[in-house]
Amino acid sequence: MIFEILILVPLLALFICKCYNHFNKDYYILSLCKRLRTEDGSPLEDRIYITPTKTRYGNNFDLVSFTPTSIFNFMRNASAEGKGRNYLWYFFRAPMYNVVRAEEAEEIFQNPKLITKNMVYELLRPFLGEGLLISTDQKWHSRRKALTPAFHFNILQSFMVIFKEECDKLVKVLHQSVDKELQLNDVISQFTLNNVCETALGVKLDDTTDGLRYRQSIHNIEAVMQQRLCNPFFYNAVYFYLYGDYRKQMDNLKIAHDFSNRIIEKRRSLYKSKQLDQVDEFGKKQRYAMLDTLLAAEAEGQIDHQGICDEVNTFMFEGYDTTSTCLIFTLLMLALHEDIQRKCHEEIEHLPENSDEITVFQFNELVYLECVIKESLRLFPSVPIIGRRCVEEGVVNGLIVPKDTQINIHIYDIMRDPRHFPNPTTFQPDRFLPENTVDRHPFAFVPFSAGQRNCIGQKFAILEIKVLLTAIIRNFKILPITYLEDLIFENGIVLRTQQNVKVKLMRREGNGSPLESKVFVTPGKTRFGNNFDILNFTPASLFTFLRESAAKAKGQNYLWYFLFATEYNVVRAEEAEEIFQSTTLLSKNMVYDMMKPFLGDGLLISKETALGVKLDDMSEGNEYREAIHSLEDILIQRVCNPLMYYDWYFFLYGDYRKHSEKLRIVHDFSSRIIQRKRQQFKQKQLGQVDEFGKKQRYAMLDTLLAAEAEGQIDHQGICDEVNTFMFGGYDTTSTCLVFTLLMLSLHEDVQMKCFEEIQTLPEDINEITVFQLNELVFLECVIKESLRMFPPVPVIGRECMEECVVNGLVLPKGTQVSISIYDIMKDPRHFPKPNQFQPKRFLPENTVNRHPFAFVPFSAGQRNCIGQKFAILEIKLLLATVIRNYKLLPITQLENLTFENGIVLRTKQNIKVKLAKRSKGDQ
């Protein structure tokens, strides 16, 4: 018996060893998980680095009792040992595949089957529930689809006011810390939390201590998660309840959830007092911020209260903590790199002095500042690791990964790969200049993740960061107290440091940079400034002088000094934007004052459609038009002689009598029109409602007469508006039509395309609808290109009613501002080969990245042309009629034209074309 036992025991041990070795090839038995294999059968070690284990139980106990700091260092060491390769850990019941290369990360990000988050996120489920960060499959898809409109560009624009308000508050707080040690972790976190609550959630935080308790609870929840992460036994809920910081987690979860619940309840009460999901005046469904969108979905039964809580907890946590991390590290790097901070300051100097006037477009144009933010995100990604889980066995990067394999994508290591970022630990914002990113792997820079599960709020974050950095850099010089070598990094959901990051702020004073560095100062011909530079100029020589002045400035805006006033001439879209958007620069300049005898106080300081009167006598109209041209000539005479600005001098030595005679002709003409319409008006009643209960709308003159009847305007006011609209409505439109017909005659191929497009319209002109005219896309491109090359109003003016800062310049009260529409729309930066007629410039796909104020033929901002839709519609209809019936042949050539400057762009010569009747067979 003993002998048998002695024989059987070794045999049994041998059998067990054989079985163990056999199964251990496919399974890591002591870790209770299946091993990874290569798809082509090659050794696994050739494809991936397998991290050595400290025990026989895989890597399960390699992290026991680790701190957030030692976890961070452990991951960096594991990556270094892998020498640029992805690496593998074997944990309890699941292998963990760690990706540190952009090439392999790409496949995972792009894989629609790999969207489920891994076990690390399960530890966050008590806090975030089924929010967008953790949920998967249909729930994630439906929530993502519902919330995406809440981060639309139009919504972000509406957040700008709040961002700026919070920035102003923060700057005031920072002013109290000037020349003192400032702990960024405290002030920046409060700022980002306030922003998230007030923008995305629509609730203002009145109690700062409430926000402080919330932030502390988040950090405590994260610390408990790290404790569970480092001990495989704590993954078990029972073991964690008995031996872990379960009570601490529950207490802090209550604080965090109570905070978010209060916000939801506040917004819900506001929500009940208004109605969402209405449509705007154009029939489009209005978009709302995130919490309003969720409450609307709740009202429709698409989400319950718990779902709203989960999404709010998710966005509050992700929205404030990740953004504050980026801001803190960016401010630190700016403090440590004075040259980079100086470049950012120089770029910001081009923004309006008044932060309320800075637009989203202008923030988007801060290219170098965005490079700085991106480089900060590259070095210190707010979320250093993101995770996925394989819900079924599959092939990933040539590896057969078992079901439940955990995948860690190490954003931190991917963005420090020297293959994509040479000298990866050096702070070099120039890496992100457009010319330096051309050949970079598209997944080498992924601070907001990538693929389907990329960060929904990344544009929100970048805009928020830009607004704050702009405010701080503009007001303060940032000096370092904390240095990188002093920091000990900690791993968590968000990248942290053991120490608070500290800087010192110094108040910036005016840098007093030379005026010539901002604007070209045009030399005067005499000692009296530029007063007599255009003395006795003709409209033609004035036009040439303006073009030559712009050419001498070489792309800069330029300055003239006139009697009692400076004139600031703007030829760049970037600076024009600030002026157009300004709510203080609405008054027209002195040139318009000379038009007051003609236009009075009409909208600027024609037709049967707008005025409701048909012209029966053509000679009457001819006399009116000739009078307008004469008045314009007299205006140019006064503009070109500073002494003529004085009414008494003009009365004695100018064409005063001619001026008065022509004024009488145009005023008599408009008075007769008003009188005719007044007689018609008395026979009908305005302001009635139609069959749908909507108040009827009427043409312009009817509206004015109705307002007169209600005492809202007097007879002189009506005359002023009629004179303004008749002049603006007929002369500018005719100028556009004349030049467009000329360009069509000179470009047969363009004319043919227009003719082909017009063929889709009904044969009978009475059957053509506004909608059909709006669908003439190419014809509209032709009109816009004609307007670009030959803007009917080549210059528009403003006047500073008080001293103000514009484009970084301190402009005295009374400064005249001339915006040269003509030169702005011929800027080769926005319109390459600007002197060529290329209607395709205005096809939708070719306008995407164009500056929004590069094409402004109708002005822009509050004082844009009220009748621009009227004009475009009128132009389209006439062009469609002419092109359909006639082939346009050129007689006048562009090189034969002498341009004249005036209120309206003119030519010295009449423009001539030849019309050839089209036959029915023409194509």
Secondary structure, 3 states (H helix, E strand, C coil): CHHHHHHHHHHHHHHHHHHHHHHHCCEEHHHCEECCEECCCCCHHHCCEECCCCCCCCCCCCCCCCCHHHHHHHHHHHHHHHCCCCEEEEECCEEEEEECCHHHHHHHHHCCCCCCCCHHHHCCHHHHCCCCCCCCHHHHHHHHHHHHHHHCHHHHHHHHHHHHHHHHHHHHHHHCCECCEEEHHHHHHHHHHHHHHHHCCCCCCCCHHHHHHHHHHHHHHHHHHHHHHCCHHHHCHHHHHHHCCHHHHHHHHHHHHHHHHHHHHHHHHHHHCCCCCCECCCCCECCCCHHHHHHHHHHCCCCCHHHHHHHHHHHHHHHHHHHHHHHHHHHHHHHHCHHHHHHHHHHHCCCCCCHHHCCHHHHHCCHHHHHHHHHHHHHCCCCCEEEEECCCCEEECCEEECCCCEEEEEHHHHCCCCCCCCCCCCCCHHHHCHHHCCCCCCCCCCCCCCHHHCCCCHHHHHHHHHHHHHHHHHHEEEEECCCHHHCCEECCCCCEECCCCEEEEEECCCCCCCHHHCCEECCCCCCCCCCCCCCCCCHHHHHHHHHHHHHHHCCCCEEEEECCEEEEEECCHHHHHHHHHCCCCCCCCHHHHCCHHHHCCCCCCCCHHHHCCCCCCHHHHHHHHHHHHHHHHHHHHHHCCHHHHCHHHHHHHCCHHHHHHHHHHHHHHHHHHHHHHHHHHCCCCCCCECCCCCECCCCHHHHHHHHHHCCCCCHHHHHHHHHHHHHHHHHHHHHHHHHHHHHHHHCHHHHHHHHHHHCCCCCCHHHCCHHHHHCCHHHHHHHHHHHHHCCCCCEEEEECCCCEEECCEEECCCCEEEEEHHHHCCCCCCCCCCCCCCHHHHCHHHCCCCCCCCCCCCCCHHHCCCCHHHHHHHHHHHHHHHHHHEEEEECCCHHHCCEECCCCCEECCCCCEEEEECCCCCC
